[in-house]
Amino acid sequence: MSIEIIVSIFYGFLDLARYLITFTDNMILNMKDSMKIKSLVILLVFICVTSFSQTIYGDMSLPPGAFLWLPADASSEALAGSGTAGHIETSTGWANPATIGDVENLIAGATYSYMRYKTNHSSLFSNYHYQKWSGAVKLFLINSTDIEARSGPTEDPQYTFASHQLYSQFTVAREIYDFMKLGVSAKWIHERIDQDDRSGWIFDAGVTGNYKFIDLGFSVQNYGKEVVFRMYRERYPLTYRAGISSQILDYGRLWVDYIKPDRLDGWYAIGAEGKISHNFNLRLGYTLNHDTRNISMGIGAKFNDFQLDYAMANYSEGLGLSHQVTLSYNR
């Protein structure tokens, strides 16, 4: 066999090897894309079935722990309380514990909110990311004063009292695929209303998925045992959340959430954010089918490693306007 034939056979094997390698790489990429699509479709079906298969009747009285539905940062408040699909840096897993995996650095900050002259709430939070793991800690406190106590439909109250609600939230999340994250939270709650106290542990769990510019999220919040208040045994508001988020070109993002408390009617939270410059963002939100809130808006400003967010939301039922400010450090 001549040298030329041997060389030709050798180059033929090289070409065949290159073809097989290219074919295998393309097949793996297609399988990854297909797996992403299938996983996200399964997640979307699971979200729809789980959310809409819950008890759908409403007209239940407001459950204990309704303060857990209050957005814990100014960005979430301006976006109508949306964010189940993620991409809100200062949320620290408030809507979905899996979303803390979106932040790949250290964040720490504080929030203060003013609702009427009788009610305000504040929080401290921190979020840290290491490799495929993320963790967050949050302390949330709400105070209401001059609450009128009546035993009947009288003009003047018998007396006034105060209420204080505190919860500490500990969250951990992990990236299980390059397009999917899982997260869990544990919350310890303590409430003091007038002269009575109650406390207990509740838990959240959530998942997020991403494909190109679309993000999906689902979470179950406030799962726990009954708590005793005076002579009553009550549960905190078990809540199901499903959300989708989409990037709009390079300067905006849209969120749509469906929030469904167990044994209560659900509502929709719609939020949009747009960049007006490198350092400033505008936010707008609207809530559909909600009893007390409707429109909200806000602005965010970045200065080096610091970010300042402001939100204003309109509440009905005599609550008026809510003003919320968050200052955070992002390294």
C-alpha positions as CSV (number, residue, x, y, z in Angstrom):
1,M,0.0,0.0,0.0
2,S,1.5,3.3,-1.0
3,I,2.1,6.2,1.3
4,E,-0.5,8.3,-0.6
5,I,-3.3,5.8,0.1
6,I,-2.4,5.6,3.7
7,V,-2.4,9.4,4.0
8,S,-5.8,9.6,2.2
9,I,-7.3,7.0,4.6
10,F,-5.9,8.9,7.6
11,Y,-7.4,12.2,6.4
12,G,-10.6,10.4,5.7
13,F,-10.8,9.1,9.3
14,L,-10.0,12.7,10.5
15,D,-12.9,14.1,8.5
16,L,-15.2,11.3,9.8
17,A,-14.1,12.1,13.4
18,R,-14.7,15.9,12.9
19,Y,-18.2,15.1,11.5
20,L,-19.0,12.8,14.4
21,I,-17.8,15.4,16.9
22,T,-19.8,18.2,15.3
23,F,-22.9,16.0,15.0
24,T,-22.6,15.0,18.7
25,D,-22.1,18.6,19.9
26,N,-25.2,19.7,17.9
27,M,-27.2,16.8,19.2
28,I,-26.2,17.6,22.8
29,L,-27.1,21.3,22.3
30,N,-30.4,20.3,20.8
31,M,-31.1,17.9,23.7
32,K,-30.3,20.7,26.2
33,D,-32.6,23.1,24.4
34,S,-35.2,20.4,24.2
35,M,-34.8,19.5,27.9
36,K,-35.1,23.2,28.8
37,I,-38.3,23.6,26.8
38,K,-39.8,20.3,28.2
39,S,-38.8,21.3,31.7
40,L,-40.3,24.7,31.4
41,V,-43.5,23.3,29.8
42,I,-43.8,20.9,32.7
43,L,-43.2,23.7,35.1
44,L,-45.8,25.9,33.4
45,V,-48.4,23.1,33.4
46,F,-47.7,22.4,37.0
47,I,-48.1,26.1,37.8
48,C,-51.5,26.4,36.0
49,V,-52.9,23.1,37.4
50,T,-51.7,23.8,41.0
51,S,-52.8,27.4,41.1
52,F,-56.2,27.0,39.5
53,S,-57.1,23.7,41.3
54,Q,-57.0,25.3,44.7
55,T,-60.2,26.2,46.5
56,I,-61.7,28.9,44.4
57,Y,-64.4,30.3,46.7
58,G,-63.9,33.6,48.3
59,D,-65.7,35.8,50.8
60,M,-63.7,34.5,53.7
61,S,-62.8,37.0,56.4
62,L,-59.2,38.4,56.3
63,P,-57.0,35.6,57.7
64,P,-54.4,36.1,60.4
65,G,-51.0,37.1,59.1
66,A,-52.3,39.2,56.2
67,F,-49.3,41.4,56.8
68,L,-47.2,38.7,55.2
69,W,-48.6,39.8,51.8
70,L,-47.1,43.3,52.2
71,P,-44.1,43.7,49.8
72,A,-40.9,43.8,51.8
73,D,-39.0,46.3,49.6
74,A,-39.6,49.4,47.5
75,S,-38.9,47.7,44.2
76,S,-41.5,45.0,44.8
77,E,-44.0,47.6,46.1
78,A,-43.7,49.7,43.0
79,L,-44.2,46.6,40.8
80,A,-47.5,45.8,42.5
81,G,-46.1,43.0,44.6
82,S,-45.0,40.9,41.5
83,G,-41.7,39.1,41.3
84,T,-42.4,35.4,41.5
85,A,-40.3,34.8,38.4
86,G,-37.3,36.7,39.9
87,H,-35.0,39.5,38.8
88,I,-35.7,41.9,41.7
89,E,-32.4,42.2,43.5
90,T,-33.7,43.5,46.8
91,S,-36.6,41.1,47.2
92,T,-34.5,38.5,49.2
93,G,-37.0,35.7,48.3
94,W,-40.1,37.6,49.5
95,A,-42.3,36.3,46.6
96,N,-40.3,33.1,45.8
97,P,-37.3,31.8,47.7
98,A,-35.7,30.4,44.5
99,T,-35.3,34.0,43.2
100,I,-32.4,34.8,45.4
101,G,-30.3,32.7,43.0
102,D,-30.6,35.5,40.5
103,V,-28.2,37.7,42.5
104,E,-24.5,36.7,42.1
105,N,-23.0,39.0,44.7
106,L,-23.5,40.5,48.2
107,I,-26.5,42.7,48.9
108,A,-27.4,44.3,52.2
109,G,-30.0,46.9,52.9
110,A,-32.9,48.4,54.9
111,T,-36.5,49.4,54.1
112,Y,-38.9,51.8,55.7
113,S,-42.6,52.1,54.7
114,Y,-45.2,54.6,55.9
115,M,-48.9,53.8,55.7
116,R,-51.1,56.5,57.3
117,Y,-50.1,58.0,60.6
118,K,-51.0,54.8,62.4
119,T,-49.0,52.1,60.6
120,N,-45.5,51.7,59.4
121,H,-43.2,48.8,58.7
122,S,-39.4,48.3,58.3
123,S,-37.0,45.6,57.4
124,L,-33.3,44.7,57.3
125,F,-32.0,42.2,54.7
126,S,-28.9,40.6,53.4
127,N,-28.3,38.2,50.4
128,Y,-25.1,36.3,49.5
129,H,-24.2,34.0,46.6
130,Y,-21.5,31.3,46.5
131,Q,-21.0,29.0,43.5
132,K,-24.4,27.3,43.0
133,W,-25.8,28.3,46.4
134,S,-27.5,31.5,47.6
135,G,-28.6,32.5,51.1
136,A,-30.6,35.4,52.5
137,V,-31.7,36.7,55.9
138,K,-34.5,39.2,56.5
139,L,-36.0,40.8,59.6
140,F,-39.4,42.4,59.1
141,L,-41.4,44.5,61.6
142,I,-44.8,46.2,61.3
143,N,-46.4,48.5,64.0
144,S,-49.9,49.8,64.1
145,T,-51.1,52.2,66.8
146,D,-54.3,53.8,68.0
147,I,-56.5,50.9,66.9
148,E,-60.0,51.4,68.3
149,A,-61.6,48.6,70.3
150,R,-65.4,48.3,70.4
151,S,-67.8,45.6,71.7
152,G,-70.6,47.0,69.5
153,P,-71.6,49.6,66.9
154,T,-70.8,52.6,69.2
155,E,-69.6,56.0,68.1
156,D,-66.7,56.2,70.6
157,P,-64.3,53.3,71.1
158,Q,-63.9,51.7,74.6
159,Y,-60.2,52.1,74.3
160,T,-57.3,52.1,71.8
161,F,-54.5,49.6,71.5
162,A,-51.4,48.7,69.4
163,S,-50.3,45.7,67.4
164,H,-46.8,44.6,66.5
165,Q,-45.9,41.9,64.1
166,L,-42.3,40.6,63.6
167,Y,-40.9,37.9,61.4
168,S,-37.4,36.6,60.7
169,Q,-36.9,34.9,57.3
170,F,-34.0,32.5,56.5
171,T,-33.8,31.5,52.8
172,V,-31.5,29.2,50.8
173,A,-31.6,28.4,47.1
174,R,-29.6,26.2,44.8
175,E,-29.1,26.1,41.0
176,I,-29.9,22.5,40.0
177,Y,-29.6,23.1,36.2
178,D,-28.2,26.1,34.3
179,F,-31.9,27.1,33.7
180,M,-33.6,26.1,36.9
181,K,-33.3,27.0,40.6
182,L,-35.0,25.7,43.8
183,G,-35.4,27.5,47.1
184,V,-36.9,27.2,50.6
185,S,-37.5,29.6,53.4
186,A,-38.2,29.3,57.1
187,K,-40.0,32.2,58.8
188,W,-40.4,32.6,62.6
189,I,-43.4,34.9,63.4
190,H,-44.3,36.7,66.6
191,E,-47.4,38.9,66.9
192,R,-48.6,41.0,69.9
193,I,-52.2,42.3,69.5
194,D,-53.4,44.3,72.5
195,Q,-52.4,42.1,75.4
196,D,-52.3,38.8,73.5
197,D,-49.4,37.0,71.8
198,R,-49.0,34.3,69.3
199,S,-45.9,32.9,67.5
200,G,-44.9,30.0,65.2
201,W,-42.9,28.7,62.3
202,I,-44.1,28.7,58.7
203,F,-42.3,27.7,55.5
204,D,-42.0,28.7,51.8
205,A,-40.8,26.7,48.8
206,G,-40.4,27.8,45.2
207,V,-38.9,27.1,41.8
208,T,-37.8,29.3,38.9
209,G,-37.0,28.4,35.2
210,N,-35.4,30.3,32.4
211,Y,-35.4,29.9,28.6
212,K,-33.9,32.7,26.5
213,F,-35.7,35.9,27.6
214,I,-38.6,34.2,29.4
215,D,-38.6,33.4,33.1
216,L,-41.2,31.4,35.0
217,G,-41.7,31.0,38.7
218,F,-43.9,29.2,41.2
219,S,-44.0,29.3,45.0
220,V,-46.1,28.1,47.9
221,Q,-45.9,30.4,50.9
222,N,-46.8,30.3,54.6
223,Y,-47.2,26.6,55.1
224,G,-47.3,25.7,58.8
225,K,-49.3,24.4,61.8
226,E,-52.1,26.1,63.5
227,V,-51.4,28.9,66.0
228,V,-53.4,29.6,69.1
229,F,-54.8,33.1,69.6
230,R,-56.9,33.5,72.7
231,M,-59.4,30.7,72.4
232,Y,-59.0,30.3,68.6
233,R,-56.8,28.0,66.6
234,E,-55.9,29.7,63.3
235,R,-53.5,29.2,60.4
236,Y,-51.4,31.8,58.5
237,P,-52.5,32.5,55.0
238,L,-51.4,29.6,52.8
239,T,-50.7,31.3,49.4
240,Y,-49.9,30.0,45.9
241,R,-48.0,32.3,43.5
242,A,-47.3,31.8,39.8
243,G,-45.4,34.3,37.7
244,I,-43.9,35.0,34.3
245,S,-41.3,37.7,33.5
246,S,-39.9,38.8,30.2
247,Q,-37.0,41.1,29.2
248,I,-38.0,43.8,26.8
249,L,-35.1,44.6,24.5
250,D,-32.1,45.8,26.6
251,Y,-33.8,48.4,28.7
252,G,-37.0,47.0,30.2
253,R,-38.7,44.1,31.9
254,L,-42.3,43.0,32.5
255,W,-43.7,40.9,35.3
256,V,-47.2,39.2,35.6
257,D,-48.1,37.3,38.7
258,Y,-51.2,35.4,39.9
259,I,-51.5,35.2,43.7
260,K,-54.1,32.8,45.1
261,P,-54.6,32.5,48.9
262,D,-56.3,29.4,50.0
263,R,-60.0,29.9,50.6
264,L,-59.8,33.5,49.2
265,D,-60.2,35.0,45.8
266,G,-56.9,35.5,43.8
267,W,-55.6,38.6,42.2
268,Y,-53.1,39.6,39.5
269,A,-50.0,41.8,40.0
270,I,-48.6,43.4,36.9
271,G,-45.3,45.4,37.0
272,A,-43.0,47.0,34.4
273,E,-39.6,48.5,34.7
274,G,-37.6,50.6,32.2
275,K,-34.2,52.2,32.2
276,I,-34.2,55.9,31.6
277,S,-30.4,56.2,32.0
278,H,-27.5,54.1,33.2
279,N,-28.3,55.0,36.8
280,F,-32.1,55.5,36.9
281,N,-35.0,53.1,36.5
282,L,-38.7,53.9,36.4
283,R,-41.3,51.3,37.7
284,L,-45.0,51.0,37.4
285,G,-47.5,48.5,38.8
286,Y,-51.2,47.6,38.8
287,T,-53.2,45.1,40.8
288,L,-56.3,43.5,39.4
289,N,-59.1,42.0,41.5
290,H,-57.5,43.1,44.8
291,D,-59.7,44.4,47.6
292,T,-57.5,47.3,48.8
293,R,-54.7,48.2,46.4
294,N,-54.6,49.3,42.7
295,I,-51.9,51.4,41.1
296,S,-48.3,51.9,42.2
297,M,-45.2,53.5,40.9
298,G,-41.6,54.1,41.8
299,I,-38.0,55.0,40.8
300,G,-34.6,53.5,41.5
301,A,-31.2,55.2,41.5
302,K,-27.8,53.7,41.5
303,F,-24.7,55.5,42.8
304,N,-21.5,53.4,42.7
305,D,-22.2,50.4,45.0
306,F,-25.4,51.9,46.5
307,Q,-29.0,51.8,45.3
308,L,-31.9,53.9,46.5
309,D,-35.4,52.8,45.6
310,Y,-38.7,54.7,46.3
311,A,-42.3,53.4,45.8
312,M,-45.7,54.9,46.2
313,A,-48.9,52.7,46.2
314,N,-52.5,53.7,46.4
315,Y,-54.7,51.7,48.9
316,S,-58.4,52.0,49.4
317,E,-60.5,51.3,52.5
318,G,-59.2,54.5,54.1
319,L,-55.6,53.4,54.0
320,G,-54.6,56.1,51.5
321,L,-51.1,56.3,50.0
322,S,-48.2,54.1,51.1
323,H,-44.6,55.4,50.8
324,Q,-41.7,53.0,50.9
325,V,-37.9,53.6,50.6
326,T,-35.2,51.0,50.4
327,L,-31.4,51.7,50.6
328,S,-29.2,48.8,49.6
329,Y,-25.5,48.1,49.1
330,N,-24.5,45.9,46.2
331,R,-21.0,44.6,45.9
